[in-house]
Amino acid sequence: MGALQQIEAAAQEITQICQKERTNKADKEKLLKLHAEIFTNIENLIECEICGATTDLIVTMTIEPVTAKVCKDCGIKALEAGEIRKPTSRKRAPRSRKKASTTAPPKAVPAAKEEQPLPQKQTDAADLYATVENQTRLKKTDIKRLHKIIQEIAGPMNLEHTLQYVKREAELVKLKIEDENLDKAVELLMAS
């Protein structure tokens, strides 16, 4: 069963529980479990690079020099056409500059500085998640949730406050993670 079908089935179960005249603690726990299941399945959805459709079945396709992650429909169209047509961004027309007055002295052009490469950070999310998974033995879905919680923090926050905030949010979404592993995961995710 695909992620979309699992989301639909969980949503139907939620609807059935909500239609009961009287709910109890077991129903609430079931709702929270279904919510977590839906959230996990939503995270597993991937976007097609051509049409933008989200699905759980994406294929990486290479035709000549172009490689794209495509859905079933776009993959079939690309095979029929013999090429992958990625959407192009709109090009803006060049703006005309106002002519400078002839009485103004010409501005000095600064010498071009040599660009120094920035220190490399772990930008690839998959590598980051794998690193955190290896060091903390947490599931990737839990790591993704923690990363999302950290990314949603509005302003800069020091490590201690971030740990407190993430611990509280993890409790709210019913993540069962040991404090030691949670601390290590947050440190690694913030360092990226």
GROMACS elastic network, one bead per residue, 0.5 to 0.9 nm:
[ bonds ]
;  ai    aj funct       b0    kb
    1     4     6  0.82583   500
    1     5     6  0.61661   500
    1     6     6  0.65689   500
    2     5     6  0.53167   500
    2     6     6  0.62553   500
    2     7     6  0.87070   500
    2    41     6  0.88316   500
    2    55     6  0.88249   500
    2    56     6  0.65109   500
    2    57     6  0.80147   500
    3     6     6  0.50294   500
    3     7     6  0.61378   500
    3     8     6  0.85996   500
    3    38     6  0.86175   500
    3    40     6  0.89104   500
    3    41     6  0.52260   500
    3    42     6  0.72720   500
    3    44     6  0.70951   500
    3    45     6  0.70815   500
    3    55     6  0.78786   500
    3    56     6  0.58654   500
    3    57     6  0.89272   500
    4     7     6  0.50752   500
    4     8     6  0.62045   500
    4     9     6  0.86609   500
    4    41     6  0.73970   500
    4    42     6  0.79511   500
    4    45     6  0.81046   500
    4    55     6  0.73045   500
    4    56     6  0.71640   500
    5     8     6  0.50049   500
    5     9     6  0.61301   500
    5    10     6  0.85824   500
    6     9     6  0.50677   500
    6    10     6  0.61006   500
    6    11     6  0.84749   500
    6    37     6  0.82645   500
    6    38     6  0.75131   500
    6    41     6  0.72885   500
    7    10     6  0.51817   500
    7    11     6  0.60742   500
    7    12     6  0.86366   500
    7    34     6  0.88864   500
    7    37     6  0.76223   500
    7    38     6  0.52217   500
    7    39     6  0.85127   500
    7    41     6  0.65554   500
    7    42     6  0.76286   500
    8    11     6  0.50561   500
    8    12     6  0.62294   500
    8    13     6  0.87233   500
    8    38     6  0.85946   500
    9    12     6  0.51365   500
    9    13     6  0.63478   500
    9    14     6  0.87333   500
   10    13     6  0.50527   500
   10    14     6  0.62251   500
   10    15     6  0.86530   500
   10    34     6  0.57877   500
   10    35     6  0.79283   500
   10    37     6  0.74874   500
   10    38     6  0.66908   500
   11    14     6  0.50088   500
   11    15     6  0.62035   500
   11    16     6  0.86916   500
   11    34     6  0.78034   500
   11    35     6  0.86028   500
   11    38     6  0.78673   500
   12    15     6  0.50012   500
   12    16     6  0.62573   500
   12    17     6  0.87196   500
   13    16     6  0.50783   500
   13    17     6  0.62948   500
   13    18     6  0.86262   500
   13    31     6  0.84791   500
   13    34     6  0.79439   500
   14    17     6  0.51647   500
   14    18     6  0.61270   500
   14    19     6  0.86440   500
   14    30     6  0.84215   500
   14    31     6  0.62607   500
   14    34     6  0.71707   500
   14    35     6  0.85121   500
   15    18     6  0.50626   500
   15    19     6  0.61679   500
   15    20     6  0.89487   500
   16    19     6  0.52254   500
   16    20     6  0.68090   500
   17    20     6  0.55506   500
   17    23     6  0.73996   500
   17    27     6  0.67611   500
   17    28     6  0.89178   500
   17    30     6  0.86829   500
   17    31     6  0.77994   500
   18    21     6  0.80536   500
   18    22     6  0.87335   500
   18    23     6  0.77129   500
   18    27     6  0.88545   500
   19    22     6  0.85607   500
   20    23     6  0.63666   500
   23    26     6  0.80331   500
   23    27     6  0.58595   500
   23    28     6  0.74793   500
   24    27     6  0.52590   500
   24    28     6  0.64678   500
   24    29     6  0.88954   500
   25    28     6  0.50193   500
   25    29     6  0.62952   500
   25    30     6  0.85883   500
   26    29     6  0.50930   500
   26    30     6  0.61094   500
   26    31     6  0.85661   500
   27    31     6  0.60821   500
   27    32     6  0.86380   500
   28    31     6  0.50133   500
   28    32     6  0.62790   500
   28    33     6  0.86472   500
   29    32     6  0.51013   500
   29    33     6  0.61910   500
   29    34     6  0.86180   500
   30    33     6  0.50376   500
   30    34     6  0.61341   500
   30    35     6  0.85061   500
   31    34     6  0.50728   500
   31    35     6  0.60330   500
   31    36     6  0.86404   500
   32    36     6  0.62521   500
   32    37     6  0.86237   500
   32   173     6  0.81986   500
   32   174     6  0.80723   500
   33    36     6  0.51934   500
   33    37     6  0.62495   500
   33    38     6  0.87094   500
   33   174     6  0.87309   500
   34    38     6  0.61161   500
   34    39     6  0.85214   500
   35    38     6  0.51474   500
   35    39     6  0.61476   500
   35    40     6  0.86423   500
   35   173     6  0.89952   500
   36    39     6  0.50215   500
   36    40     6  0.61331   500
   36    41     6  0.86186   500
   36   173     6  0.74793   500
   36   174     6  0.81823   500
   37    40     6  0.51755   500
   37    41     6  0.62307   500
   37    42     6  0.86157   500
   38    41     6  0.51594   500
   38    42     6  0.61108   500
   38    43     6  0.86748   500
   39    42     6  0.51279   500
   39    43     6  0.63336   500
   39    44     6  0.88456   500
   40    43     6  0.52057   500
   40    44     6  0.65356   500
   40   141     6  0.66980   500
   40   142     6  0.89861   500
   40   145     6  0.87341   500
   41    44     6  0.50598   500
   41    45     6  0.67606   500
   41    56     6  0.86771   500
   42    45     6  0.54105   500
   42    46     6  0.88737   500
   42    56     6  0.89705   500
   43    46     6  0.80431   500
   43   141     6  0.80160   500
   43   144     6  0.82850   500
   43   145     6  0.88625   500
   44    55     6  0.85196   500
   44    56     6  0.64616   500
   44   141     6  0.88627   500
   45    54     6  0.59370   500
   45    55     6  0.51687   500
   45    57     6  0.80652   500
   45    58     6  0.89940   500
   46    53     6  0.82081   500
   46    54     6  0.53152   500
   46    55     6  0.54910   500
   46    56     6  0.58645   500
   46    57     6  0.76534   500
   46    58     6  0.68680   500
   46    69     6  0.89633   500
   47    50     6  0.87402   500
   47    51     6  0.83715   500
   47    52     6  0.54627   500
   47    53     6  0.55274   500
   47    55     6  0.64584   500
   47    56     6  0.85265   500
   47    58     6  0.78733   500
   47    69     6  0.80558   500
   47    70     6  0.79601   500
   47    71     6  0.80548   500
   48    51     6  0.58283   500
   48    53     6  0.53192   500
   48    54     6  0.62522   500
   48    55     6  0.76618   500
   48    58     6  0.69693   500
   48    59     6  0.88988   500
   48    68     6  0.82113   500
   48    69     6  0.58675   500
   48    71     6  0.54682   500
   48    74     6  0.81718   500
   49    52     6  0.57414   500
   49    53     6  0.82197   500
   49    68     6  0.62341   500
   49    69     6  0.56770   500
   49    70     6  0.59099   500
   49    71     6  0.83373   500
   49    86     6  0.71233   500
   49    87     6  0.82555   500
   50    53     6  0.82374   500
   50    68     6  0.76990   500
   50    69     6  0.79341   500
   50    70     6  0.64810   500
   50    71     6  0.82986   500
   50    74     6  0.69479   500
   50    84     6  0.83975   500
   50    85     6  0.72294   500
   50    86     6  0.52289   500
   50    87     6  0.60801   500
   51    70     6  0.81529   500
   51    71     6  0.82435   500
   51    74     6  0.72548   500
   51    86     6  0.84570   500
   51    87     6  0.78804   500
   52    70     6  0.88892   500
   52    71     6  0.88747   500
   53    70     6  0.89442   500
   53    71     6  0.73443   500
   54    57     6  0.87886   500
   54    58     6  0.88638   500
   54    71     6  0.81466   500
   55    58     6  0.68597   500
   55    71     6  0.71608   500
   56    71     6  0.88393   500
   57    70     6  0.86832   500
   57    71     6  0.65910   500
   57    72     6  0.75311   500
   58    69     6  0.60795   500
   58    70     6  0.54740   500
   58    71     6  0.50077   500
   58    72     6  0.71799   500
   59    68     6  0.81264   500
   59    69     6  0.54228   500
   59    70     6  0.53851   500
   59    71     6  0.64282   500
   59    72     6  0.76098   500
   59    75     6  0.76447   500
   60    67     6  0.69432   500
   60    68     6  0.56133   500
   60    70     6  0.62723   500
   60    71     6  0.89651   500
   60    75     6  0.89860   500
   61    66     6  0.82675   500
   61    67     6  0.55918   500
   61    68     6  0.55218   500
   61    69     6  0.62157   500
   61    70     6  0.69802   500
   61    75     6  0.74131   500
   61    78     6  0.89204   500
   61    84     6  0.84429   500
   62    65     6  0.70184   500
   62    66     6  0.56567   500
   62    68     6  0.65839   500
   62    69     6  0.88824   500
   62    83     6  0.87641   500
   62    84     6  0.79229   500
   63    66     6  0.56199   500
   63    67     6  0.65724   500
   63    68     6  0.89082   500
   63    78     6  0.83455   500
   63    79     6  0.84465   500
   63    82     6  0.72103   500
   63    83     6  0.58141   500
   63    84     6  0.65114   500
   64    67     6  0.80815   500
   64    83     6  0.75023   500
   64    84     6  0.87180   500
   66    83     6  0.80049   500
   66    84     6  0.65203   500
   66    85     6  0.85439   500
   66    86     6  0.87172   500
   67    84     6  0.76596   500
   68    84     6  0.75628   500
   68    86     6  0.79613   500
   69    75     6  0.87560   500
   70    73     6  0.80300   500
   70    74     6  0.58559   500
   70    75     6  0.57235   500
   71    74     6  0.54570   500
   71    75     6  0.59755   500
   71    76     6  0.86541   500
   72    75     6  0.51152   500
   72    76     6  0.62646   500
   72    77     6  0.87353   500
   73    76     6  0.52513   500
   73    77     6  0.63060   500
   73    78     6  0.86572   500
   74    77     6  0.50025   500
   74    78     6  0.60053   500
   74    79     6  0.85416   500
   74    84     6  0.85630   500
   75    78     6  0.50778   500
   75    79     6  0.61798   500
   75    80     6  0.86261   500
   75    84     6  0.83351   500
   76    79     6  0.51500   500
   76    80     6  0.61960   500
   76    81     6  0.86014   500
   77    80     6  0.51055   500
   77    81     6  0.60562   500
   77    82     6  0.83098   500
   77    83     6  0.86467   500
   77    84     6  0.83947   500
   78    81     6  0.51096   500
   78    82     6  0.56969   500
   78    83     6  0.52748   500
   78    84     6  0.51222   500
   78    85     6  0.74133   500
   79    83     6  0.67747   500
   79    84     6  0.80560   500
   80    83     6  0.80701   500
   81    84     6  0.77926   500
   85    88     6  0.86111   500
   88    91     6  0.86722   500
   92    95     6  0.85260   500
   97   100     6  0.86742   500
   99   102     6  0.86931   500
  100   103     6  0.85157   500
  100   104     6  0.74656   500
  101   104     6  0.59403   500
  102   105     6  0.78582   500
  104   107     6  0.87084   500
  109   112     6  0.88105   500
  110   113     6  0.86446   500
  112   115     6  0.87673   500
  113   116     6  0.88517   500
  115   118     6  0.88827   500
  117   120     6  0.83049   500
  118   121     6  0.86820   500
  120   123     6  0.81716   500
  121   124     6  0.87501   500
  121   191     6  0.86024   500
  121   192     6  0.61573   500
  122   125     6  0.75948   500
  122   127     6  0.71699   500
  122   128     6  0.62958   500
  122   191     6  0.87105   500
  122   192     6  0.55595   500
  123   126     6  0.88309   500
  123   127     6  0.80105   500
  123   128     6  0.74796   500
  123   192     6  0.68667   500
  124   127     6  0.54753   500
  124   128     6  0.63430   500
  124   129     6  0.87751   500
  125   129     6  0.60131   500
  125   130     6  0.84517   500
  126   129     6  0.51512   500
  126   130     6  0.60923   500
  126   131     6  0.85809   500
  127   130     6  0.50613   500
  127   131     6  0.61315   500
  127   132     6  0.86435   500
  128   131     6  0.51468   500
  128   132     6  0.62523   500
  128   133     6  0.85031   500
  128   188     6  0.81864   500
  128   189     6  0.74118   500
  128   192     6  0.75025   500
  129   132     6  0.51361   500
  129   133     6  0.59327   500
  129   134     6  0.85481   500
  129   140     6  0.64806   500
  129   143     6  0.65355   500
  129   144     6  0.73543   500
  129   147     6  0.89712   500
  129   189     6  0.83367   500
  130   134     6  0.61105   500
  130   135     6  0.86616   500
  130   140     6  0.77195   500
  131   134     6  0.52175   500
  131   135     6  0.63143   500
  131   136     6  0.85981   500
  131   188     6  0.83689   500
  132   135     6  0.52416   500
  132   136     6  0.59058   500
  132   137     6  0.77183   500
  132   138     6  0.76616   500
  132   140     6  0.85842   500
  132   143     6  0.74050   500
  132   184     6  0.81238   500
  132   185     6  0.59040   500
  132   188     6  0.65661   500
  132   189     6  0.75836   500
  133   136     6  0.53832   500
  133   137     6  0.50409   500
  133   138     6  0.52848   500
  133   139     6  0.65488   500
  133   140     6  0.65464   500
  133   143     6  0.74073   500
  133   185     6  0.82860   500
  134   137     6  0.56277   500
  134   138     6  0.79491   500
  135   138     6  0.83733   500
  135   181     6  0.84699   500
  135   184     6  0.79635   500
  135   185     6  0.80788   500
  136   139     6  0.89313   500
  136   180     6  0.85640   500
  136   181     6  0.52911   500
  136   182     6  0.80165   500
  136   184     6  0.68470   500
  136   185     6  0.65867   500
  137   181     6  0.78432   500
  138   141     6  0.83980   500
  138   142     6  0.66168   500
  138   143     6  0.67260   500
  138   177     6  0.78666   500
  138   181     6  0.75642   500
  138   182     6  0.88365   500
  138   185     6  0.85175   500
  139   142     6  0.53303   500
  139   143     6  0.63608   500
  139   144     6  0.87515   500
  140   144     6  0.60431   500
  140   145     6  0.85411   500
  141   144     6  0.50782   500
  141   145     6  0.62386   500
  141   146     6  0.86795   500
  142   145     6  0.50740   500
  142   146     6  0.62031   500
  142   147     6  0.85742   500
  142   175     6  0.72028   500
  142   177     6  0.85125   500
  143   146     6  0.50967   500
  143   147     6  0.61026   500
  143   148     6  0.85615   500
  143   185     6  0.74019   500
  143   189     6  0.87003   500
  144   147     6  0.50216   500
  144   148     6  0.61058   500
  144   149     6  0.86199   500
  145   148     6  0.50582   500
  145   149     6  0.62179   500
  145   150     6  0.86830   500
  145   170     6  0.84264   500
  145   175     6  0.89148   500
  146   149     6  0.50727   500
  146   150     6  0.62608   500
  146   151     6  0.86395   500
  146   166     6  0.71416   500
  146   169     6  0.87736   500
  146   170     6  0.74065   500
  146   182     6  0.85939   500
  146   185     6  0.80305   500
  146   186     6  0.73418   500
  146   189     6  0.83151   500
  147   150     6  0.50970   500
  147   151     6  0.61271   500
  147   152     6  0.86624   500
  147   185     6  0.88532   500
  147   186     6  0.77908   500
  147   189     6  0.63888   500
  147   190     6  0.83925   500
  148   151     6  0.50216   500
  148   152     6  0.62114   500
  148   153     6  0.89908   500
  149   152     6  0.52453   500
  149   153     6  0.68623   500
  149   165     6  0.88700   500
  149   166     6  0.66237   500
  149   169     6  0.73518   500
  149   170     6  0.83537   500
  150   153     6  0.55694   500
  150   162     6  0.75458   500
  150   165     6  0.87376   500
  150   166     6  0.69454   500
  150   186     6  0.78934   500
  150   189     6  0.79921   500
  150   190     6  0.75790   500
  151   154     6  0.80838   500
  152   155     6  0.89567   500
  153   156     6  0.75702   500
  153   157     6  0.79855   500
  153   162     6  0.83713   500
  153   165     6  0.88937   500
  154   157     6  0.87229   500
  157   160     6  0.82035   500
  157   161     6  0.62834   500
  157   162     6  0.59798   500
  158   161     6  0.55925   500
  158   162     6  0.60877   500
  158   163     6  0.86628   500
  159   163     6  0.60546   500
  159   164     6  0.86684   500
  159   186     6  0.83809   500
  159   187     6  0.74397   500
  159   190     6  0.81754   500
  160   163     6  0.52024   500
  160   164     6  0.64186   500
  160   165     6  0.87165   500
  161   164     6  0.50922   500
  161   165     6  0.60943   500
  161   166     6  0.85375   500
  162   165     6  0.50346   500
  162   166     6  0.59850   500
  162   167     6  0.84187   500
  162   186     6  0.80468   500
  163   166     6  0.51963   500
  163   167     6  0.59979   500
  163   168     6  0.85815   500
  163   182     6  0.81212   500
  163   183     6  0.65641   500
  163   186     6  0.67804   500
  163   187     6  0.84197   500
  164   167     6  0.51937   500
  164   168     6  0.62959   500
  164   169     6  0.87091   500
  165   168     6  0.52582   500
  165   169     6  0.62266   500
  165   170     6  0.85522   500
  166   169     6  0.50185   500
  166   170     6  0.58757   500
  166   171     6  0.84732   500
  166   182     6  0.85299   500
  166   186     6  0.79366   500
  167   170     6  0.50795   500
  167   171     6  0.62428   500
  167   172     6  0.87378   500
  167   179     6  0.80383   500
  167   182     6  0.75669   500
  167   183     6  0.87141   500
  168   171     6  0.51274   500
  168   172     6  0.63568   500
  168   173     6  0.89295   500
  169   173     6  0.64016   500
  169   174     6  0.85557   500
  169   175     6  0.87266   500
  170   173     6  0.53024   500
  170   174     6  0.60866   500
  170   175     6  0.51290   500
  170   176     6  0.77069   500
  170   177     6  0.81674   500
  171   175     6  0.59038   500
  171   176     6  0.74954   500
  172   175     6  0.77349   500
  177   180     6  0.83586   500
  177   181     6  0.67020   500
  177   182     6  0.61367   500
  178   181     6  0.54258   500
  178   182     6  0.60864   500
  178   183     6  0.86229   500
  179   183     6  0.59885   500
  179   184     6  0.85554   500
  180   183     6  0.52969   500
  180   184     6  0.63543   500
  180   185     6  0.86781   500
  181   184     6  0.51415   500
  181   185     6  0.60109   500
  181   186     6  0.85597   500
  182   185     6  0.51063   500
  182   186     6  0.61053   500
  182   187     6  0.85578   500
  183   186     6  0.53026   500
  183   187     6  0.62209   500
  183   188     6  0.87207   500
  184   187     6  0.51866   500
  184   188     6  0.62607   500
  184   189     6  0.86401   500
  185   188     6  0.51912   500
  185   189     6  0.60575   500
  185   190     6  0.85050   500
  186   189     6  0.50781   500
  186   190     6  0.59504   500
  186   191     6  0.84376   500
  187   190     6  0.52730   500
  187   191     6  0.61544   500
  187   192     6  0.89583   500
  188   191     6  0.51524   500
  188   192     6  0.66935   500
  189   192     6  0.55194   500
